Amino acid sequence: MTLCRLEKVSKTYAMGEVVCPINEVSLTVDKGDFLAIEGPSGTGKSTLLYIMCGLLRPTGGDVFLKDENLSSLPDTKVTELRGDLVGFVFQETNLLQALTVEGNLRFAQSVGKGKKPDEAKISRYLEELGLSSRRDFLPGQLSVGQRRRLIVARALINDPQLILADEPTNDLDEMWAGKVMALLTGAVGGGGAVVMVTHNPQWAEKATKRYLMQEGRLVENGQI
Ligand SMILES: Nc1ncnc2c1ncn2[C@@H]1O[C@H](COP(=O)(O)OP(=O)(O)OP(=O)(O)O)[C@@H](O)[C@H]1O
């Protein structure tokens, strides 16, 4: 089953200089896929993930989440669809600074598809990601790596079918990076799909398909 499909998607930014990081990219993400996207800094990898879930509208082409063409939907509907289907591991740690670790996860549950608190699941993720002793801390009181793990927990807490992960192992030591990769792989095994942007070939090797972002195009098995 296809979870996300891009058809000849392009994106141009016009902030003085015109930049076209994405140029007629087509891609299909099916259940069971674990895609890694690699490529030099500034080549449009984050832009692509944002477009895939409707956080950013493309300049051209079509984006489908399941069977819904996002270009024909208003922002409110796109937000709803994204909440039902997608978990996003942001590269920037954009946590809610006034809420505790546990509060951030509870908030994510309240706006997610179930809209119900599930304390047992929160405790399980805190345990798995080594944050149990920090559950009452504010994000500003965490280490950078702990914040990264919280961002991962937040993305997974609603069991999304499609996980878009932007450099999810950044700031993590080998042990925690391995744990995050195991959670992502487990989500794929459980019937989901992952698209992961990474600069780390060791983790990219765990994917079922590898792509290189190069001059606005996605090249399968491309070499840096
Ligand atoms: N909001 C924006 N306005 C104008 N230009 C932008 C905007 N966002 C990104 N860009 C430009 O688009 C290009 C691609 O950026 P993007 O963040 O997608 O790259 P990336 O491959 O994810 O980079 P990195 O590996 O460093 O995270 C960059 O040249 C960047 O300057």
The ligand as an SDF file (V2000), in Angstrom:
LIG
                    3D

 31 33  0  0  0  0  0  0  0  0999 V2000
   12.4540   29.2550    3.6500 N   0  0  0  0  0  0  0  0  0  0  0  0
   13.4580   29.3270    2.7620 C   0  0  0  0  0  0  0  0  0  0  0  0
   13.6210   30.4310    1.9970 N   0  0  0  0  0  0  0  0  0  0  0  0
   14.6060   30.5160    1.0840 C   0  0  0  0  0  0  0  0  0  0  0  0
   15.4980   29.5370    0.8400 N   0  0  0  0  0  0  0  0  0  0  0  0
   15.4000   28.4160    1.5770 C   0  0  0  0  0  0  0  0  0  0  0  0
   14.3870   28.2500    2.5770 C   0  0  0  0  0  0  0  0  0  0  0  0
   14.5270   27.0260    3.1450 N   0  0  0  0  0  0  0  0  0  0  0  0
   15.5970   26.4560    2.5360 C   0  0  0  0  0  0  0  0  0  0  0  0
   16.1140   27.2790    1.5940 N   0  0  0  0  0  0  0  0  0  0  0  0
   17.2580   26.9900    0.7100 C   0  0  0  0  0  0  0  0  0  0  0  0
   17.0020   25.7550    0.0290 O   0  0  0  0  0  0  0  0  0  0  0  0
   18.1830   24.9670   -0.0380 C   0  0  0  0  0  0  0  0  0  0  0  0
   17.9050   23.5850    0.5390 C   0  0  0  0  0  0  0  0  0  0  0  0
   17.7020   23.6800    1.9530 O   0  0  0  0  0  0  0  0  0  0  0  0
   17.3980   22.3750    2.8410 P   0  0  0  0  0  0  0  0  0  0  0  0
   17.2900   22.8090    4.2540 O   0  0  0  0  0  0  0  0  0  0  0  0
   16.2410   21.6660    2.2590 O   0  0  0  0  0  0  0  0  0  0  0  0
   18.7450   21.5320    2.5970 O   0  0  0  0  0  0  0  0  0  0  0  0
   19.2830   20.1990    3.3080 P   0  0  0  0  0  0  0  0  0  0  0  0
   19.7730   19.3240    2.2080 O   0  0  0  0  0  0  0  0  0  0  0  0
   18.2640   19.6430    4.2180 O   0  0  0  0  0  0  0  0  0  0  0  0
   20.5160   20.7770    4.1320 O   0  0  0  0  0  0  0  0  0  0  0  0
   21.2590   20.2150    5.4900 P   0  0  0  0  0  0  0  0  0  0  0  0
   21.8760   18.8770    5.1380 O   0  0  0  0  0  0  0  0  0  0  0  0
   22.2880   21.2850    5.7460 O   0  0  0  0  0  0  0  0  0  0  0  0
   20.2220   20.1310    6.5750 O   0  0  0  0  0  0  0  0  0  0  0  0
   19.2820   25.7380    0.6920 C   0  0  0  0  0  0  0  0  0  0  0  0
   20.1000   26.3590   -0.2630 O   0  0  0  0  0  0  0  0  0  0  0  0
   18.5330   26.7780    1.5150 C   0  0  0  0  0  0  0  0  0  0  0  0
   19.2470   27.9850    1.6350 O   0  0  0  0  0  0  0  0  0  0  0  0
  1  2  1  0
  2  3  1  0
  2  7  2  0
  3  4  2  0
  4  5  1  0
  5  6  2  0
  6  7  1  0
  6 10  1  0
  7  8  1  0
  8  9  2  0
  9 10  1  0
 10 11  1  0
 11 12  1  0
 11 30  1  0
 12 13  1  0
 13 14  1  0
 13 28  1  0
 14 15  1  0
 15 16  1  0
 16 17  2  0
 16 18  1  0
 16 19  1  0
 19 20  1  0
 20 21  2  0
 20 22  1  0
 20 23  1  0
 23 24  1  0
 24 25  2  0
 24 26  1  0
 24 27  1  0
 28 29  1  0
 28 30  1  0
 30 31  1  0
M  END
$$$$
